[in-house]
Amino acid sequence: MDTKTLEKGIIPCVVGGLGNQMFIITAGYIVHKYTNAPLYILQNTLENNPHNIKHYNYNDSVFKYFGTHLPISLDDIEVFSDYRKFELHYSFYPWFPEAIQAGTLMIGYYQFYPPIEVFENEIRNLFLKGLEDYRAKIPDYSNYAFLHVRHGDYLTKPDIHYIQPVEYYKVAVDHLLQTTNVQKILVFSDDINWVKSEPFFSSNIFEIYESDDELESLACMSKCTAGAICANSTFSWWGAFLGTHGKRAPVYVPQRWMCLDVYSLFPKEWIILG
């Protein structure tokens, strides 16, 4: 493909797990909206995401309706040697889309909410449209909340990631049940055996969702619109944003998000629990 003939655009360099990738794609979309430059989505190599057990091509689903998809991957990024680089060296730093011009490679994680807020509904609708095949197969969970327990590689990286204690979930669930009329709380986790062994989750209010399909799980989270109790995870952040936050039902997030300073990552309506 001769990239020299393409109109100069915006290229988000997508890496990490699905939640991280959604922030990066979103950042590219926001700059596209400010500049009116084309948004180019590259092919995603599976090596970028160890959580993609099913080896999905996200460009065929959740990213399908964002920008123009090119048959080029990050491995071939040198073909855009005439592009400048805009690199956000710290995931949670404030960033300003109006400072980025056409002909830019966007490098970084862009986990800062204020620019997203401006285009909240557009962004939500584009992701939901990409998940519509999954959502169509999922029952009506509009009276359900979801709860996410994230362990996995967090257990091996305690210097970076926190493991949320059961007490965090107890406080969040108590508050949710006092303020809403949820029918059930659907529990998602990458450590289902731990959830099943934890006495707190034996209550009849909980229903454990067992699936290793992350797109199905995200679609299911998005249909739980009565409340959301997130782990310190971008995956459940997006699950809450796509579903519960759109209805302005309660969303709970832990104050101990990461062993790094976190700035404005959450919508102002979300409830931060210490």
C-alpha positions as CSV (number, residue, x, y, z in Angstrom):
1,M,0.0,0.0,0.0
2,D,1.4,3.4,-1.0
3,T,0.8,5.5,2.2
4,K,2.2,8.6,0.4
5,T,-1.1,8.9,-1.5
6,L,-3.2,9.0,1.7
7,E,-4.4,12.2,3.1
8,K,-2.4,13.0,6.3
9,G,-4.4,11.7,9.2
10,I,-4.3,10.6,12.9
11,I,-2.9,7.2,13.8
12,P,-3.4,5.9,17.3
13,C,-0.7,3.3,18.1
14,V,-2.8,0.6,19.8
15,V,-1.2,-1.6,22.5
16,G,-2.2,-3.4,25.7
17,G,-5.4,-5.1,26.8
18,L,-8.8,-4.3,25.4
19,G,-9.6,-1.6,27.9
20,N,-6.3,0.2,27.2
21,Q,-6.9,-0.2,23.5
22,M,-10.3,1.4,23.8
23,F,-8.8,4.5,25.5
24,I,-6.2,4.8,22.7
25,I,-8.8,4.4,19.9
26,T,-11.0,6.9,21.6
27,A,-8.1,9.4,21.9
28,G,-7.5,9.1,18.1
29,Y,-11.2,9.6,17.4
30,I,-11.3,12.8,19.6
31,V,-8.4,14.3,17.7
32,H,-10.1,13.4,14.4
33,K,-13.1,15.3,15.6
34,Y,-11.0,18.4,16.5
35,T,-8.9,18.4,13.3
36,N,-11.3,16.9,10.8
37,A,-8.3,14.8,9.7
38,P,-8.9,11.1,8.8
39,L,-8.6,8.6,11.6
40,Y,-6.6,5.6,10.5
41,I,-6.9,2.3,12.4
42,L,-4.0,-0.1,11.9
43,Q,-4.3,-3.9,12.1
44,N,-3.8,-5.1,15.6
45,T,-1.2,-7.8,16.2
46,L,-2.3,-10.4,18.7
47,E,1.1,-10.2,20.5
48,N,0.0,-6.8,21.8
49,N,-2.7,-8.3,24.1
50,P,-2.1,-11.4,26.3
51,H,-5.7,-11.2,27.4
52,N,-7.1,-11.8,23.9
53,I,-7.5,-15.6,24.5
54,K,-9.9,-16.0,21.6
55,H,-7.5,-14.3,19.2
56,Y,-10.2,-11.8,18.1
57,N,-9.5,-9.1,15.6
58,Y,-11.1,-6.1,17.4
59,N,-11.2,-4.2,14.1
60,D,-14.0,-6.6,13.0
61,S,-16.1,-5.8,16.1
62,V,-15.6,-3.3,18.8
63,F,-13.5,-1.0,16.7
64,K,-15.3,-1.6,13.4
65,Y,-17.0,1.8,13.2
66,F,-14.0,3.9,14.1
67,G,-12.2,5.5,11.2
68,T,-10.6,4.0,8.1
69,H,-9.0,0.6,8.6
70,L,-5.6,0.1,6.9
71,P,-4.0,-3.2,6.0
72,I,-0.9,-2.2,7.9
73,S,0.2,-3.1,11.5
74,L,2.3,-1.4,14.0
75,D,5.1,-3.7,12.9
76,D,5.2,-1.7,9.7
77,I,4.9,1.7,11.2
78,E,8.1,2.9,9.5
79,V,6.0,3.5,6.3
80,F,4.7,6.5,8.1
81,S,8.2,8.0,8.6
82,D,6.9,11.4,7.5
83,Y,4.5,11.5,10.5
84,R,5.4,13.3,13.7
85,K,5.0,11.5,17.0
86,F,2.9,12.8,19.9
87,E,3.9,10.7,22.9
88,L,2.2,10.8,26.2
89,H,4.8,9.5,28.6
90,Y,2.5,8.9,31.5
91,S,-0.9,7.1,31.1
92,F,-2.9,9.5,33.3
93,Y,-1.4,12.9,32.3
94,P,-3.9,15.6,31.1
95,W,-3.7,15.9,27.3
96,F,-5.3,18.4,25.0
97,P,-6.5,17.2,21.6
98,E,-6.4,20.6,20.0
99,A,-2.6,20.5,20.3
100,I,-2.3,17.5,17.9
101,Q,-2.3,18.0,14.1
102,A,-2.9,15.9,11.1
103,G,0.0,13.6,10.2
104,T,0.5,12.4,13.8
105,L,1.2,9.0,15.4
106,M,-0.4,9.0,18.8
107,I,1.7,7.0,21.3
108,G,0.6,6.4,24.9
109,Y,-2.5,5.3,26.8
110,Y,-4.5,8.6,27.1
111,Q,-6.5,7.7,30.3
112,F,-7.8,11.2,31.0
113,Y,-11.6,11.7,31.0
114,P,-12.2,15.4,30.2
115,P,-11.6,15.1,26.4
116,I,-13.9,12.0,26.3
117,E,-16.7,13.8,28.1
118,V,-17.1,16.2,25.1
119,F,-18.0,13.3,22.8
120,E,-19.4,10.9,25.4
121,N,-22.5,9.8,23.5
122,E,-20.8,9.4,20.1
123,I,-18.0,7.3,21.6
124,R,-20.4,5.1,23.5
125,N,-22.6,4.6,20.4
126,L,-19.7,3.6,18.2
127,F,-18.4,1.0,20.6
128,L,-21.9,-0.4,21.2
129,K,-22.6,-0.6,17.5
130,G,-19.4,-2.7,17.2
131,L,-20.6,-5.0,19.9
132,E,-24.2,-5.3,18.6
133,D,-23.8,-8.9,17.4
134,Y,-22.8,-9.9,20.9
135,R,-25.4,-7.7,22.6
136,A,-28.2,-9.2,20.5
137,K,-27.5,-12.7,22.0
138,I,-27.5,-11.4,25.6
139,P,-30.7,-11.3,27.8
140,D,-32.2,-8.1,29.1
141,Y,-30.1,-7.2,32.1
142,S,-31.4,-3.7,32.5
143,N,-32.4,-4.5,36.2
144,Y,-28.9,-6.0,36.8
145,A,-25.8,-4.3,38.1
146,F,-22.3,-5.8,37.5
147,L,-19.3,-6.3,39.7
148,H,-15.8,-6.9,38.5
149,V,-13.0,-8.7,40.3
150,R,-9.6,-8.3,38.7
151,H,-6.7,-10.6,39.7
152,G,-4.7,-12.2,36.9
153,D,-1.4,-10.6,36.3
154,Y,-2.1,-8.1,39.1
155,L,-1.0,-10.8,41.5
156,T,2.5,-10.9,40.0
157,K,2.9,-7.1,39.8
158,P,2.1,-5.7,43.3
159,D,4.5,-2.8,42.8
160,I,2.1,-1.5,40.0
161,H,-1.3,-2.9,40.6
162,Y,-3.5,-3.1,43.7
163,I,-5.7,-6.1,44.5
164,Q,-9.0,-4.8,45.9
165,P,-10.0,-6.3,49.2
166,V,-13.4,-7.8,49.8
167,E,-14.2,-4.9,52.0
168,Y,-14.2,-2.6,49.0
169,Y,-16.9,-4.8,47.4
170,K,-18.9,-5.0,50.6
171,V,-19.1,-1.2,51.0
172,A,-20.0,-0.8,47.3
173,V,-22.7,-3.5,47.3
174,D,-24.2,-2.1,50.6
175,H,-24.4,1.4,49.1
176,L,-25.8,0.1,45.8
177,L,-28.5,-2.0,47.5
178,Q,-29.5,1.0,49.7
179,T,-29.9,3.4,46.7
180,T,-31.3,1.2,43.9
181,N,-33.7,-1.7,43.3
182,V,-31.3,-4.0,41.4
183,Q,-32.6,-7.5,40.8
184,K,-29.2,-9.2,40.7
185,I,-25.5,-8.3,40.6
186,L,-23.7,-10.2,37.8
187,V,-20.1,-11.0,38.9
188,F,-17.3,-11.0,36.3
189,S,-13.7,-12.1,37.1
190,D,-10.5,-13.5,35.6
191,D,-10.3,-15.5,38.8
192,I,-13.7,-17.3,39.0
193,N,-12.4,-20.0,41.4
194,W,-11.5,-17.3,43.9
195,V,-14.9,-15.7,43.6
196,K,-16.6,-19.0,44.2
197,S,-14.5,-19.7,47.2
198,E,-15.1,-16.3,48.8
199,P,-18.1,-16.5,51.3
200,F,-19.2,-12.9,50.5
201,F,-20.2,-13.9,47.0
202,S,-22.4,-16.8,48.2
203,S,-25.3,-14.4,48.7
204,N,-28.3,-14.9,46.4
205,I,-28.0,-11.3,45.2
206,F,-25.0,-12.4,43.1
207,E,-24.9,-14.4,39.9
208,I,-21.5,-15.4,38.6
209,Y,-20.9,-15.0,34.9
210,E,-18.4,-17.6,33.6
211,S,-16.9,-16.8,30.3
212,D,-13.3,-16.4,28.9
213,D,-14.7,-14.4,25.9
214,E,-13.8,-10.8,26.7
215,L,-16.0,-9.3,23.9
216,E,-19.0,-11.2,25.2
217,S,-18.2,-10.1,28.7
218,L,-17.8,-6.5,27.8
219,A,-21.1,-6.6,25.8
220,C,-22.8,-8.2,28.8
221,M,-21.4,-5.6,31.2
222,S,-22.8,-2.9,28.8
223,K,-26.3,-4.4,29.2
224,C,-26.2,-4.2,33.0
225,T,-27.5,-0.7,33.4
226,A,-28.7,-0.6,37.0
227,G,-25.3,-0.1,38.5
228,A,-21.6,-1.0,38.2
229,I,-18.9,-1.9,40.8
230,C,-15.6,-1.7,39.0
231,A,-12.2,-3.2,39.8
232,N,-9.2,-1.0,39.2
233,S,-9.4,-2.1,35.6
234,T,-9.9,-0.3,32.3
235,F,-12.0,-3.2,31.2
236,S,-14.7,-2.6,33.8
237,W,-14.2,1.1,33.4
238,W,-15.5,0.7,29.8
239,G,-18.1,-1.8,30.9
240,A,-19.5,0.9,33.2
241,F,-19.1,3.7,30.7
242,L,-20.9,1.8,27.9
243,G,-23.9,0.7,30.1
244,T,-24.5,2.1,33.6
245,H,-23.0,5.5,33.0
246,G,-25.2,6.1,30.0
247,K,-28.3,5.7,32.3
248,R,-26.6,7.7,35.1
249,A,-27.0,4.8,37.5
250,P,-24.4,4.5,40.3
251,V,-20.9,3.5,39.3
252,Y,-18.4,2.7,42.0
253,V,-14.6,2.7,41.5
254,P,-11.7,2.1,44.0
255,Q,-9.6,5.1,45.1
256,R,-6.6,2.8,45.0
257,W,-6.5,2.4,41.2
258,M,-2.8,2.0,40.6
259,C,0.6,2.5,42.3
260,L,0.9,5.8,40.3
261,D,-0.8,9.1,40.4
262,V,-4.2,9.1,38.7
263,Y,-5.7,12.4,37.6
264,S,-9.1,12.9,36.1
265,L,-9.9,9.4,35.0
266,F,-13.5,9.2,36.1
267,P,-16.7,11.0,35.2
268,K,-17.8,13.4,38.0
269,E,-20.8,11.3,38.8
270,W,-18.8,8.1,39.7
271,I,-18.5,7.3,43.4
272,I,-14.9,6.8,44.5
273,L,-14.5,4.5,47.5
274,G,-11.3,4.5,49.6
